[in-house]
Amino acid sequence: MEPTHRALPVGFRFRPTNCEISNYFLKKKALGQPMKARTIPEECHDIFSRHPRDLPGYPSEEHWYYFCRKRDNQVTSNSHNLWTPIGEETNVLDPKNNDALVGIKRRFTLIAQEEEESDNICLSDDEEALKYNWFMDEISLPQTVTNTDWVLCHIFGKKTKPETTDLSTIDSESE
């Protein structure tokens, strides 16, 4: 199923906390309960094999949320990218409920392989300036809540500045 892009009214953004993701969206999805939220994350079962630039709303969107089924090994690759886990699992705690465990978060990063220079000959200045470090937070429910293979993935990019070389330092070094 191809995910769709759902627009919110002007001035609103969809940025639930990890606790809200666990307690509201993921728990209701796992238990088959209806959600009253205006924006409900889509299902996308091939999210670990997709580059963020292939998601609806790119490049205007910088955050995406998708339900998918957890697999034994989430790391997948194709000829251009590789999602790989980074760091340790962290607990998602509910501060309103005596820090009860409501979820488990795993972080992944996209390791993009450099494409051949011949593929990028005609990039405009705007396209070259769009550089991101991509991350995915996968949130699952603990076994104490329900035994399910549903997870919610939050994909986001952190903008990085293009590398520039200060020509004045190069000129002074050569003298």
Chimera marker file (.cmm) of the C-alpha trace (Angstrom):
<marker_set name="trace">
<marker id="1" x="0.000" y="0.000" z="0.000" r="1" g="1" b="0" radius="0.5"/>
<marker id="2" x="1.427" y="3.372" z="-1.019" r="1" g="1" b="0" radius="0.5"/>
<marker id="3" x="1.347" y="5.843" z="1.899" r="1" g="1" b="0" radius="0.5"/>
<marker id="4" x="-0.529" y="9.081" z="1.363" r="1" g="1" b="0" radius="0.5"/>
<marker id="5" x="0.214" y="12.578" z="2.582" r="1" g="1" b="0" radius="0.5"/>
<marker id="6" x="-2.436" y="14.078" z="4.849" r="1" g="1" b="0" radius="0.5"/>
<marker id="7" x="-2.377" y="17.831" z="5.209" r="1" g="1" b="0" radius="0.5"/>
<marker id="8" x="-3.206" y="19.529" z="8.496" r="1" g="1" b="0" radius="0.5"/>
<marker id="9" x="-4.845" y="22.953" z="8.701" r="1" g="1" b="0" radius="0.5"/>
<marker id="10" x="-2.480" y="25.907" z="8.337" r="1" g="1" b="0" radius="0.5"/>
<marker id="11" x="-0.598" y="26.562" z="11.571" r="1" g="1" b="0" radius="0.5"/>
<marker id="12" x="-0.823" y="22.998" z="12.929" r="1" g="1" b="0" radius="0.5"/>
<marker id="13" x="1.827" y="20.316" z="13.017" r="1" g="1" b="0" radius="0.5"/>
<marker id="14" x="1.714" y="16.669" z="13.994" r="1" g="1" b="0" radius="0.5"/>
<marker id="15" x="4.514" y="15.987" z="16.486" r="1" g="1" b="0" radius="0.5"/>
<marker id="16" x="3.307" y="13.544" z="19.168" r="1" g="1" b="0" radius="0.5"/>
<marker id="17" x="5.643" y="12.686" z="22.033" r="1" g="1" b="0" radius="0.5"/>
<marker id="18" x="6.989" y="9.148" z="22.375" r="1" g="1" b="0" radius="0.5"/>
<marker id="19" x="4.600" y="8.638" z="25.285" r="1" g="1" b="0" radius="0.5"/>
<marker id="20" x="1.629" y="9.770" z="23.155" r="1" g="1" b="0" radius="0.5"/>
<marker id="21" x="2.765" y="7.495" z="20.323" r="1" g="1" b="0" radius="0.5"/>
<marker id="22" x="2.861" y="4.508" z="22.696" r="1" g="1" b="0" radius="0.5"/>
<marker id="23" x="-0.205" y="5.256" z="24.835" r="1" g="1" b="0" radius="0.5"/>
<marker id="24" x="-2.548" y="6.526" z="22.162" r="1" g="1" b="0" radius="0.5"/>
<marker id="25" x="-1.665" y="5.633" z="18.586" r="1" g="1" b="0" radius="0.5"/>
<marker id="26" x="0.206" y="2.344" z="18.922" r="1" g="1" b="0" radius="0.5"/>
<marker id="27" x="-1.877" y="0.911" z="21.753" r="1" g="1" b="0" radius="0.5"/>
<marker id="28" x="-5.154" y="1.658" z="19.940" r="1" g="1" b="0" radius="0.5"/>
<marker id="29" x="-3.785" y="0.195" z="16.674" r="1" g="1" b="0" radius="0.5"/>
<marker id="30" x="-2.639" y="-2.992" z="18.421" r="1" g="1" b="0" radius="0.5"/>
<marker id="31" x="-5.962" y="-3.429" z="20.217" r="1" g="1" b="0" radius="0.5"/>
<marker id="32" x="-8.028" y="-2.576" z="17.122" r="1" g="1" b="0" radius="0.5"/>
<marker id="33" x="-9.660" y="0.436" z="18.773" r="1" g="1" b="0" radius="0.5"/>
<marker id="34" x="-10.797" y="3.512" z="16.812" r="1" g="1" b="0" radius="0.5"/>
<marker id="35" x="-8.722" y="6.705" z="16.926" r="1" g="1" b="0" radius="0.5"/>
<marker id="36" x="-10.355" y="10.116" z="17.016" r="1" g="1" b="0" radius="0.5"/>
<marker id="37" x="-7.250" y="12.044" z="15.947" r="1" g="1" b="0" radius="0.5"/>
<marker id="38" x="-7.534" y="14.053" z="12.743" r="1" g="1" b="0" radius="0.5"/>
<marker id="39" x="-4.143" y="12.833" z="11.551" r="1" g="1" b="0" radius="0.5"/>
<marker id="40" x="-3.587" y="9.123" z="11.892" r="1" g="1" b="0" radius="0.5"/>
<marker id="41" x="-0.296" y="7.599" z="10.749" r="1" g="1" b="0" radius="0.5"/>
<marker id="42" x="-0.481" y="5.481" z="7.605" r="1" g="1" b="0" radius="0.5"/>
<marker id="43" x="0.635" y="1.882" z="7.212" r="1" g="1" b="0" radius="0.5"/>
<marker id="44" x="3.800" y="1.313" z="5.200" r="1" g="1" b="0" radius="0.5"/>
<marker id="45" x="5.287" y="-2.158" z="5.467" r="1" g="1" b="0" radius="0.5"/>
<marker id="46" x="8.344" y="-1.501" z="3.288" r="1" g="1" b="0" radius="0.5"/>
<marker id="47" x="9.503" y="1.566" z="5.244" r="1" g="1" b="0" radius="0.5"/>
<marker id="48" x="12.899" y="0.003" z="6.042" r="1" g="1" b="0" radius="0.5"/>
<marker id="49" x="13.681" y="-0.264" z="2.331" r="1" g="1" b="0" radius="0.5"/>
<marker id="50" x="12.618" y="3.287" z="1.400" r="1" g="1" b="0" radius="0.5"/>
<marker id="51" x="14.663" y="6.455" z="1.275" r="1" g="1" b="0" radius="0.5"/>
<marker id="52" x="12.956" y="9.475" z="2.900" r="1" g="1" b="0" radius="0.5"/>
<marker id="53" x="13.113" y="11.406" z="-0.381" r="1" g="1" b="0" radius="0.5"/>
<marker id="54" x="10.674" y="8.798" z="-1.778" r="1" g="1" b="0" radius="0.5"/>
<marker id="55" x="8.045" y="9.545" z="0.896" r="1" g="1" b="0" radius="0.5"/>
<marker id="56" x="4.972" y="11.728" z="0.245" r="1" g="1" b="0" radius="0.5"/>
<marker id="57" x="5.540" y="15.400" z="0.938" r="1" g="1" b="0" radius="0.5"/>
<marker id="58" x="9.324" y="15.430" z="0.421" r="1" g="1" b="0" radius="0.5"/>
<marker id="59" x="11.043" y="17.956" z="0.533" r="1" g="1" b="0" radius="0.5"/>
<marker id="60" x="8.466" y="20.201" z="2.258" r="1" g="1" b="0" radius="0.5"/>
<marker id="61" x="7.907" y="17.659" z="5.064" r="1" g="1" b="0" radius="0.5"/>
<marker id="62" x="10.684" y="16.759" z="7.474" r="1" g="1" b="0" radius="0.5"/>
<marker id="63" x="8.801" y="14.294" z="9.724" r="1" g="1" b="0" radius="0.5"/>
<marker id="64" x="6.806" y="11.175" z="8.780" r="1" g="1" b="0" radius="0.5"/>
<marker id="65" x="4.928" y="8.653" z="10.936" r="1" g="1" b="0" radius="0.5"/>
<marker id="66" x="4.040" y="5.133" z="9.760" r="1" g="1" b="0" radius="0.5"/>
<marker id="67" x="2.674" y="1.960" z="11.283" r="1" g="1" b="0" radius="0.5"/>
<marker id="68" x="4.376" y="-1.212" z="10.160" r="1" g="1" b="0" radius="0.5"/>
<marker id="69" x="4.806" y="-4.782" z="11.290" r="1" g="1" b="0" radius="0.5"/>
<marker id="70" x="7.959" y="-5.572" z="13.195" r="1" g="1" b="0" radius="0.5"/>
<marker id="71" x="10.226" y="-8.106" z="11.581" r="1" g="1" b="0" radius="0.5"/>
<marker id="72" x="12.936" y="-10.220" z="13.194" r="1" g="1" b="0" radius="0.5"/>
<marker id="73" x="15.637" y="-8.207" z="11.425" r="1" g="1" b="0" radius="0.5"/>
<marker id="74" x="14.648" y="-4.641" z="10.550" r="1" g="1" b="0" radius="0.5"/>
<marker id="75" x="17.917" y="-3.849" z="8.763" r="1" g="1" b="0" radius="0.5"/>
<marker id="76" x="17.398" y="-3.976" z="5.022" r="1" g="1" b="0" radius="0.5"/>
<marker id="77" x="19.392" y="-2.686" z="2.140" r="1" g="1" b="0" radius="0.5"/>
<marker id="78" x="19.178" y="-2.019" z="-1.538" r="1" g="1" b="0" radius="0.5"/>
<marker id="79" x="21.661" y="-0.551" z="-3.964" r="1" g="1" b="0" radius="0.5"/>
<marker id="80" x="21.400" y="2.989" z="-2.548" r="1" g="1" b="0" radius="0.5"/>
<marker id="81" x="20.724" y="2.895" z="1.196" r="1" g="1" b="0" radius="0.5"/>
<marker id="82" x="20.867" y="0.961" z="4.421" r="1" g="1" b="0" radius="0.5"/>
<marker id="83" x="18.909" y="1.554" z="7.645" r="1" g="1" b="0" radius="0.5"/>
<marker id="84" x="21.009" y="0.416" z="10.559" r="1" g="1" b="0" radius="0.5"/>
<marker id="85" x="20.334" y="0.467" z="14.312" r="1" g="1" b="0" radius="0.5"/>
<marker id="86" x="22.304" y="2.914" z="16.436" r="1" g="1" b="0" radius="0.5"/>
<marker id="87" x="22.546" y="3.098" z="20.205" r="1" g="1" b="0" radius="0.5"/>
<marker id="88" x="20.687" y="1.056" z="22.775" r="1" g="1" b="0" radius="0.5"/>
<marker id="89" x="16.979" y="0.475" z="23.221" r="1" g="1" b="0" radius="0.5"/>
<marker id="90" x="15.445" y="3.067" z="25.507" r="1" g="1" b="0" radius="0.5"/>
<marker id="91" x="12.309" y="2.872" z="27.597" r="1" g="1" b="0" radius="0.5"/>
<marker id="92" x="9.368" y="5.179" z="26.946" r="1" g="1" b="0" radius="0.5"/>
<marker id="93" x="7.947" y="6.173" z="30.319" r="1" g="1" b="0" radius="0.5"/>
<marker id="94" x="4.634" y="7.837" z="31.178" r="1" g="1" b="0" radius="0.5"/>
<marker id="95" x="5.348" y="10.730" z="33.587" r="1" g="1" b="0" radius="0.5"/>
<marker id="96" x="1.622" y="11.067" z="34.381" r="1" g="1" b="0" radius="0.5"/>
<marker id="97" x="1.477" y="7.427" z="35.566" r="1" g="1" b="0" radius="0.5"/>
<marker id="98" x="4.453" y="7.176" z="37.963" r="1" g="1" b="0" radius="0.5"/>
<marker id="99" x="6.889" y="6.673" z="35.058" r="1" g="1" b="0" radius="0.5"/>
<marker id="100" x="5.219" y="3.424" z="34.026" r="1" g="1" b="0" radius="0.5"/>
<marker id="101" x="6.807" y="1.655" z="31.060" r="1" g="1" b="0" radius="0.5"/>
<marker id="102" x="4.579" y="2.269" z="28.010" r="1" g="1" b="0" radius="0.5"/>
<marker id="103" x="6.948" y="1.645" z="25.092" r="1" g="1" b="0" radius="0.5"/>
<marker id="104" x="10.385" y="0.725" z="23.813" r="1" g="1" b="0" radius="0.5"/>
<marker id="105" x="12.256" y="2.973" z="21.389" r="1" g="1" b="0" radius="0.5"/>
<marker id="106" x="14.935" y="1.883" z="18.947" r="1" g="1" b="0" radius="0.5"/>
<marker id="107" x="16.832" y="4.390" z="16.806" r="1" g="1" b="0" radius="0.5"/>
<marker id="108" x="18.001" y="3.729" z="13.255" r="1" g="1" b="0" radius="0.5"/>
<marker id="109" x="20.008" y="5.860" z="10.870" r="1" g="1" b="0" radius="0.5"/>
<marker id="110" x="20.096" y="5.844" z="7.096" r="1" g="1" b="0" radius="0.5"/>
<marker id="111" x="23.536" y="5.091" z="5.731" r="1" g="1" b="0" radius="0.5"/>
<marker id="112" x="23.336" y="6.361" z="2.160" r="1" g="1" b="0" radius="0.5"/>
<marker id="113" x="25.948" y="5.088" z="-0.244" r="1" g="1" b="0" radius="0.5"/>
<marker id="114" x="27.426" y="7.735" z="-2.485" r="1" g="1" b="0" radius="0.5"/>
<marker id="115" x="26.005" y="7.564" z="-5.976" r="1" g="1" b="0" radius="0.5"/>
<marker id="116" x="28.364" y="7.812" z="-8.886" r="1" g="1" b="0" radius="0.5"/>
<marker id="117" x="29.258" y="11.361" z="-9.880" r="1" g="1" b="0" radius="0.5"/>
<marker id="118" x="27.904" y="10.789" z="-13.397" r="1" g="1" b="0" radius="0.5"/>
<marker id="119" x="24.414" y="10.401" z="-11.916" r="1" g="1" b="0" radius="0.5"/>
<marker id="120" x="24.531" y="13.864" z="-10.297" r="1" g="1" b="0" radius="0.5"/>
<marker id="121" x="25.816" y="16.015" z="-13.149" r="1" g="1" b="0" radius="0.5"/>
<marker id="122" x="22.677" y="18.150" z="-13.530" r="1" g="1" b="0" radius="0.5"/>
<marker id="123" x="21.880" y="19.010" z="-9.905" r="1" g="1" b="0" radius="0.5"/>
<marker id="124" x="20.757" y="22.580" z="-9.285" r="1" g="1" b="0" radius="0.5"/>
<marker id="125" x="22.082" y="24.640" z="-6.368" r="1" g="1" b="0" radius="0.5"/>
<marker id="126" x="18.834" y="24.015" z="-4.448" r="1" g="1" b="0" radius="0.5"/>
<marker id="127" x="19.150" y="20.252" z="-4.797" r="1" g="1" b="0" radius="0.5"/>
<marker id="128" x="22.773" y="20.290" z="-3.677" r="1" g="1" b="0" radius="0.5"/>
<marker id="129" x="21.878" y="22.330" z="-0.570" r="1" g="1" b="0" radius="0.5"/>
<marker id="130" x="19.345" y="19.735" z="0.677" r="1" g="1" b="0" radius="0.5"/>
<marker id="131" x="21.589" y="17.562" z="2.833" r="1" g="1" b="0" radius="0.5"/>
<marker id="132" x="20.198" y="15.555" z="5.742" r="1" g="1" b="0" radius="0.5"/>
<marker id="133" x="21.259" y="13.064" z="8.320" r="1" g="1" b="0" radius="0.5"/>
<marker id="134" x="18.231" y="10.757" z="8.413" r="1" g="1" b="0" radius="0.5"/>
<marker id="135" x="16.980" y="8.989" z="11.520" r="1" g="1" b="0" radius="0.5"/>
<marker id="136" x="14.102" y="6.656" z="12.338" r="1" g="1" b="0" radius="0.5"/>
<marker id="137" x="12.682" y="6.047" z="15.796" r="1" g="1" b="0" radius="0.5"/>
<marker id="138" x="10.844" y="2.741" z="16.003" r="1" g="1" b="0" radius="0.5"/>
<marker id="139" x="8.484" y="2.568" z="18.968" r="1" g="1" b="0" radius="0.5"/>
<marker id="140" x="6.982" y="-0.730" z="20.053" r="1" g="1" b="0" radius="0.5"/>
<marker id="141" x="4.770" y="-1.723" z="22.959" r="1" g="1" b="0" radius="0.5"/>
<marker id="142" x="6.230" y="-3.734" z="25.849" r="1" g="1" b="0" radius="0.5"/>
<marker id="143" x="4.992" y="-7.284" z="26.365" r="1" g="1" b="0" radius="0.5"/>
<marker id="144" x="3.241" y="-6.127" z="29.550" r="1" g="1" b="0" radius="0.5"/>
<marker id="145" x="0.820" y="-3.992" z="27.492" r="1" g="1" b="0" radius="0.5"/>
<marker id="146" x="-0.002" y="-6.383" z="24.659" r="1" g="1" b="0" radius="0.5"/>
<marker id="147" x="1.705" y="-9.002" z="22.554" r="1" g="1" b="0" radius="0.5"/>
<marker id="148" x="1.741" y="-7.391" z="19.118" r="1" g="1" b="0" radius="0.5"/>
<marker id="149" x="4.074" y="-6.982" z="16.168" r="1" g="1" b="0" radius="0.5"/>
<marker id="150" x="2.820" y="-3.453" z="15.345" r="1" g="1" b="0" radius="0.5"/>
<marker id="151" x="5.373" y="-0.660" z="15.638" r="1" g="1" b="0" radius="0.5"/>
<marker id="152" x="5.184" y="3.032" z="14.840" r="1" g="1" b="0" radius="0.5"/>
<marker id="153" x="8.128" y="4.546" z="12.984" r="1" g="1" b="0" radius="0.5"/>
<marker id="154" x="8.946" y="8.259" z="13.116" r="1" g="1" b="0" radius="0.5"/>
<marker id="155" x="11.294" y="9.307" z="10.310" r="1" g="1" b="0" radius="0.5"/>
<marker id="156" x="12.991" y="12.686" z="10.461" r="1" g="1" b="0" radius="0.5"/>
<marker id="157" x="15.952" y="14.489" z="9.010" r="1" g="1" b="0" radius="0.5"/>
<marker id="158" x="18.422" y="16.805" z="10.617" r="1" g="1" b="0" radius="0.5"/>
<marker id="159" x="19.698" y="19.383" z="8.179" r="1" g="1" b="0" radius="0.5"/>
<marker id="160" x="23.442" y="19.619" z="7.728" r="1" g="1" b="0" radius="0.5"/>
<marker id="161" x="25.332" y="22.469" z="6.171" r="1" g="1" b="0" radius="0.5"/>
<marker id="162" x="27.145" y="21.721" z="2.925" r="1" g="1" b="0" radius="0.5"/>
<marker id="163" x="30.875" y="21.450" z="3.331" r="1" g="1" b="0" radius="0.5"/>
<marker id="164" x="32.648" y="24.603" z="2.206" r="1" g="1" b="0" radius="0.5"/>
<marker id="165" x="36.291" y="25.357" z="1.857" r="1" g="1" b="0" radius="0.5"/>
<marker id="166" x="37.679" y="28.696" z="2.953" r="1" g="1" b="0" radius="0.5"/>
<marker id="167" x="39.828" y="29.736" z="-0.005" r="1" g="1" b="0" radius="0.5"/>
<marker id="168" x="41.627" y="32.436" z="2.009" r="1" g="1" b="0" radius="0.5"/>
<marker id="169" x="43.245" y="29.818" z="4.274" r="1" g="1" b="0" radius="0.5"/>
<marker id="170" x="44.325" y="27.755" z="1.274" r="1" g="1" b="0" radius="0.5"/>
<marker id="171" x="45.933" y="30.791" z="-0.382" r="1" g="1" b="0" radius="0.5"/>
<marker id="172" x="47.776" y="31.764" z="2.820" r="1" g="1" b="0" radius="0.5"/>
<marker id="173" x="49.067" y="28.208" z="3.298" r="1" g="1" b="0" radius="0.5"/>
<marker id="174" x="50.469" y="28.066" z="-0.222" r="1" g="1" b="0" radius="0.5"/>
<marker id="175" x="52.499" y="31.291" z="0.205" r="1" g="1" b="0" radius="0.5"/>
<link id1="1" id2="2" r="1" g="1" b="0" radius="0.2"/>
<link id1="2" id2="3" r="1" g="1" b="0" radius="0.2"/>
<link id1="3" id2="4" r="1" g="1" b="0" radius="0.2"/>
<link id1="4" id2="5" r="1" g="1" b="0" radius="0.2"/>
<link id1="5" id2="6" r="1" g="1" b="0" radius="0.2"/>
<link id1="6" id2="7" r="1" g="1" b="0" radius="0.2"/>
<link id1="7" id2="8" r="1" g="1" b="0" radius="0.2"/>
<link id1="8" id2="9" r="1" g="1" b="0" radius="0.2"/>
<link id1="9" id2="10" r="1" g="1" b="0" radius="0.2"/>
<link id1="10" id2="11" r="1" g="1" b="0" radius="0.2"/>
<link id1="11" id2="12" r="1" g="1" b="0" radius="0.2"/>
<link id1="12" id2="13" r="1" g="1" b="0" radius="0.2"/>
<link id1="13" id2="14" r="1" g="1" b="0" radius="0.2"/>
<link id1="14" id2="15" r="1" g="1" b="0" radius="0.2"/>
<link id1="15" id2="16" r="1" g="1" b="0" radius="0.2"/>
<link id1="16" id2="17" r="1" g="1" b="0" radius="0.2"/>
<link id1="17" id2="18" r="1" g="1" b="0" radius="0.2"/>
<link id1="18" id2="19" r="1" g="1" b="0" radius="0.2"/>
<link id1="19" id2="20" r="1" g="1" b="0" radius="0.2"/>
<link id1="20" id2="21" r="1" g="1" b="0" radius="0.2"/>
<link id1="21" id2="22" r="1" g="1" b="0" radius="0.2"/>
<link id1="22" id2="23" r="1" g="1" b="0" radius="0.2"/>
<link id1="23" id2="24" r="1" g="1" b="0" radius="0.2"/>
<link id1="24" id2="25" r="1" g="1" b="0" radius="0.2"/>
<link id1="25" id2="26" r="1" g="1" b="0" radius="0.2"/>
<link id1="26" id2="27" r="1" g="1" b="0" radius="0.2"/>
<link id1="27" id2="28" r="1" g="1" b="0" radius="0.2"/>
<link id1="28" id2="29" r="1" g="1" b="0" radius="0.2"/>
<link id1="29" id2="30" r="1" g="1" b="0" radius="0.2"/>
<link id1="30" id2="31" r="1" g="1" b="0" radius="0.2"/>
<link id1="31" id2="32" r="1" g="1" b="0" radius="0.2"/>
<link id1="32" id2="33" r="1" g="1" b="0" radius="0.2"/>
<link id1="33" id2="34" r="1" g="1" b="0" radius="0.2"/>
<link id1="34" id2="35" r="1" g="1" b="0" radius="0.2"/>
<link id1="35" id2="36" r="1" g="1" b="0" radius="0.2"/>
<link id1="36" id2="37" r="1" g="1" b="0" radius="0.2"/>
<link id1="37" id2="38" r="1" g="1" b="0" radius="0.2"/>
<link id1="38" id2="39" r="1" g="1" b="0" radius="0.2"/>
<link id1="39" id2="40" r="1" g="1" b="0" radius="0.2"/>
<link id1="40" id2="41" r="1" g="1" b="0" radius="0.2"/>
<link id1="41" id2="42" r="1" g="1" b="0" radius="0.2"/>
<link id1="42" id2="43" r="1" g="1" b="0" radius="0.2"/>
<link id1="43" id2="44" r="1" g="1" b="0" radius="0.2"/>
<link id1="44" id2="45" r="1" g="1" b="0" radius="0.2"/>
<link id1="45" id2="46" r="1" g="1" b="0" radius="0.2"/>
<link id1="46" id2="47" r="1" g="1" b="0" radius="0.2"/>
<link id1="47" id2="48" r="1" g="1" b="0" radius="0.2"/>
<link id1="48" id2="49" r="1" g="1" b="0" radius="0.2"/>
<link id1="49" id2="50" r="1" g="1" b="0" radius="0.2"/>
<link id1="50" id2="51" r="1" g="1" b="0" radius="0.2"/>
<link id1="51" id2="52" r="1" g="1" b="0" radius="0.2"/>
<link id1="52" id2="53" r="1" g="1" b="0" radius="0.2"/>
<link id1="53" id2="54" r="1" g="1" b="0" radius="0.2"/>
<link id1="54" id2="55" r="1" g="1" b="0" radius="0.2"/>
<link id1="55" id2="56" r="1" g="1" b="0" radius="0.2"/>
<link id1="56" id2="57" r="1" g="1" b="0" radius="0.2"/>
<link id1="57" id2="58" r="1" g="1" b="0" radius="0.2"/>
<link id1="58" id2="59" r="1" g="1" b="0" radius="0.2"/>
<link id1="59" id2="60" r="1" g="1" b="0" radius="0.2"/>
<link id1="60" id2="61" r="1" g="1" b="0" radius="0.2"/>
<link id1="61" id2="62" r="1" g="1" b="0" radius="0.2"/>
<link id1="62" id2="63" r="1" g="1" b="0" radius="0.2"/>
<link id1="63" id2="64" r="1" g="1" b="0" radius="0.2"/>
<link id1="64" id2="65" r="1" g="1" b="0" radius="0.2"/>
<link id1="65" id2="66" r="1" g="1" b="0" radius="0.2"/>
<link id1="66" id2="67" r="1" g="1" b="0" radius="0.2"/>
<link id1="67" id2="68" r="1" g="1" b="0" radius="0.2"/>
<link id1="68" id2="69" r="1" g="1" b="0" radius="0.2"/>
<link id1="69" id2="70" r="1" g="1" b="0" radius="0.2"/>
<link id1="70" id2="71" r="1" g="1" b="0" radius="0.2"/>
<link id1="71" id2="72" r="1" g="1" b="0" radius="0.2"/>
<link id1="72" id2="73" r="1" g="1" b="0" radius="0.2"/>
<link id1="73" id2="74" r="1" g="1" b="0" radius="0.2"/>
<link id1="74" id2="75" r="1" g="1" b="0" radius="0.2"/>
<link id1="75" id2="76" r="1" g="1" b="0" radius="0.2"/>
<link id1="76" id2="77" r="1" g="1" b="0" radius="0.2"/>
<link id1="77" id2="78" r="1" g="1" b="0" radius="0.2"/>
<link id1="78" id2="79" r="1" g="1" b="0" radius="0.2"/>
<link id1="79" id2="80" r="1" g="1" b="0" radius="0.2"/>
<link id1="80" id2="81" r="1" g="1" b="0" radius="0.2"/>
<link id1="81" id2="82" r="1" g="1" b="0" radius="0.2"/>
<link id1="82" id2="83" r="1" g="1" b="0" radius="0.2"/>
<link id1="83" id2="84" r="1" g="1" b="0" radius="0.2"/>
<link id1="84" id2="85" r="1" g="1" b="0" radius="0.2"/>
<link id1="85" id2="86" r="1" g="1" b="0" radius="0.2"/>
<link id1="86" id2="87" r="1" g="1" b="0" radius="0.2"/>
<link id1="87" id2="88" r="1" g="1" b="0" radius="0.2"/>
<link id1="88" id2="89" r="1" g="1" b="0" radius="0.2"/>
<link id1="89" id2="90" r="1" g="1" b="0" radius="0.2"/>
<link id1="90" id2="91" r="1" g="1" b="0" radius="0.2"/>
<link id1="91" id2="92" r="1" g="1" b="0" radius="0.2"/>
<link id1="92" id2="93" r="1" g="1" b="0" radius="0.2"/>
<link id1="93" id2="94" r="1" g="1" b="0" radius="0.2"/>
<link id1="94" id2="95" r="1" g="1" b="0" radius="0.2"/>
<link id1="95" id2="96" r="1" g="1" b="0" radius="0.2"/>
<link id1="96" id2="97" r="1" g="1" b="0" radius="0.2"/>
<link id1="97" id2="98" r="1" g="1" b="0" radius="0.2"/>
<link id1="98" id2="99" r="1" g="1" b="0" radius="0.2"/>
<link id1="99" id2="100" r="1" g="1" b="0" radius="0.2"/>
<link id1="100" id2="101" r="1" g="1" b="0" radius="0.2"/>
<link id1="101" id2="102" r="1" g="1" b="0" radius="0.2"/>
<link id1="102" id2="103" r="1" g="1" b="0" radius="0.2"/>
<link id1="103" id2="104" r="1" g="1" b="0" radius="0.2"/>
<link id1="104" id2="105" r="1" g="1" b="0" radius="0.2"/>
<link id1="105" id2="106" r="1" g="1" b="0" radius="0.2"/>
<link id1="106" id2="107" r="1" g="1" b="0" radius="0.2"/>
<link id1="107" id2="108" r="1" g="1" b="0" radius="0.2"/>
<link id1="108" id2="109" r="1" g="1" b="0" radius="0.2"/>
<link id1="109" id2="110" r="1" g="1" b="0" radius="0.2"/>
<link id1="110" id2="111" r="1" g="1" b="0" radius="0.2"/>
<link id1="111" id2="112" r="1" g="1" b="0" radius="0.2"/>
<link id1="112" id2="113" r="1" g="1" b="0" radius="0.2"/>
<link id1="113" id2="114" r="1" g="1" b="0" radius="0.2"/>
<link id1="114" id2="115" r="1" g="1" b="0" radius="0.2"/>
<link id1="115" id2="116" r="1" g="1" b="0" radius="0.2"/>
<link id1="116" id2="117" r="1" g="1" b="0" radius="0.2"/>
<link id1="117" id2="118" r="1" g="1" b="0" radius="0.2"/>
<link id1="118" id2="119" r="1" g="1" b="0" radius="0.2"/>
<link id1="119" id2="120" r="1" g="1" b="0" radius="0.2"/>
<link id1="120" id2="121" r="1" g="1" b="0" radius="0.2"/>
<link id1="121" id2="122" r="1" g="1" b="0" radius="0.2"/>
<link id1="122" id2="123" r="1" g="1" b="0" radius="0.2"/>
<link id1="123" id2="124" r="1" g="1" b="0" radius="0.2"/>
<link id1="124" id2="125" r="1" g="1" b="0" radius="0.2"/>
<link id1="125" id2="126" r="1" g="1" b="0" radius="0.2"/>
<link id1="126" id2="127" r="1" g="1" b="0" radius="0.2"/>
<link id1="127" id2="128" r="1" g="1" b="0" radius="0.2"/>
<link id1="128" id2="129" r="1" g="1" b="0" radius="0.2"/>
<link id1="129" id2="130" r="1" g="1" b="0" radius="0.2"/>
<link id1="130" id2="131" r="1" g="1" b="0" radius="0.2"/>
<link id1="131" id2="132" r="1" g="1" b="0" radius="0.2"/>
<link id1="132" id2="133" r="1" g="1" b="0" radius="0.2"/>
<link id1="133" id2="134" r="1" g="1" b="0" radius="0.2"/>
<link id1="134" id2="135" r="1" g="1" b="0" radius="0.2"/>
<link id1="135" id2="136" r="1" g="1" b="0" radius="0.2"/>
<link id1="136" id2="137" r="1" g="1" b="0" radius="0.2"/>
<link id1="137" id2="138" r="1" g="1" b="0" radius="0.2"/>
<link id1="138" id2="139" r="1" g="1" b="0" radius="0.2"/>
<link id1="139" id2="140" r="1" g="1" b="0" radius="0.2"/>
<link id1="140" id2="141" r="1" g="1" b="0" radius="0.2"/>
<link id1="141" id2="142" r="1" g="1" b="0" radius="0.2"/>
<link id1="142" id2="143" r="1" g="1" b="0" radius="0.2"/>
<link id1="143" id2="144" r="1" g="1" b="0" radius="0.2"/>
<link id1="144" id2="145" r="1" g="1" b="0" radius="0.2"/>
<link id1="145" id2="146" r="1" g="1" b="0" radius="0.2"/>
<link id1="146" id2="147" r="1" g="1" b="0" radius="0.2"/>
<link id1="147" id2="148" r="1" g="1" b="0" radius="0.2"/>
<link id1="148" id2="149" r="1" g="1" b="0" radius="0.2"/>
<link id1="149" id2="150" r="1" g="1" b="0" radius="0.2"/>
<link id1="150" id2="151" r="1" g="1" b="0" radius="0.2"/>
<link id1="151" id2="152" r="1" g="1" b="0" radius="0.2"/>
<link id1="152" id2="153" r="1" g="1" b="0" radius="0.2"/>
<link id1="153" id2="154" r="1" g="1" b="0" radius="0.2"/>
<link id1="154" id2="155" r="1" g="1" b="0" radius="0.2"/>
<link id1="155" id2="156" r="1" g="1" b="0" radius="0.2"/>
<link id1="156" id2="157" r="1" g="1" b="0" radius="0.2"/>
<link id1="157" id2="158" r="1" g="1" b="0" radius="0.2"/>
<link id1="158" id2="159" r="1" g="1" b="0" radius="0.2"/>
<link id1="159" id2="160" r="1" g="1" b="0" radius="0.2"/>
<link id1="160" id2="161" r="1" g="1" b="0" radius="0.2"/>
<link id1="161" id2="162" r="1" g="1" b="0" radius="0.2"/>
<link id1="162" id2="163" r="1" g="1" b="0" radius="0.2"/>
<link id1="163" id2="164" r="1" g="1" b="0" radius="0.2"/>
<link id1="164" id2="165" r="1" g="1" b="0" radius="0.2"/>
<link id1="165" id2="166" r="1" g="1" b="0" radius="0.2"/>
<link id1="166" id2="167" r="1" g="1" b="0" radius="0.2"/>
<link id1="167" id2="168" r="1" g="1" b="0" radius="0.2"/>
<link id1="168" id2="169" r="1" g="1" b="0" radius="0.2"/>
<link id1="169" id2="170" r="1" g="1" b="0" radius="0.2"/>
<link id1="170" id2="171" r="1" g="1" b="0" radius="0.2"/>
<link id1="171" id2="172" r="1" g="1" b="0" radius="0.2"/>
<link id1="172" id2="173" r="1" g="1" b="0" radius="0.2"/>
<link id1="173" id2="174" r="1" g="1" b="0" radius="0.2"/>
<link id1="174" id2="175" r="1" g="1" b="0" radius="0.2"/>
</marker_set>
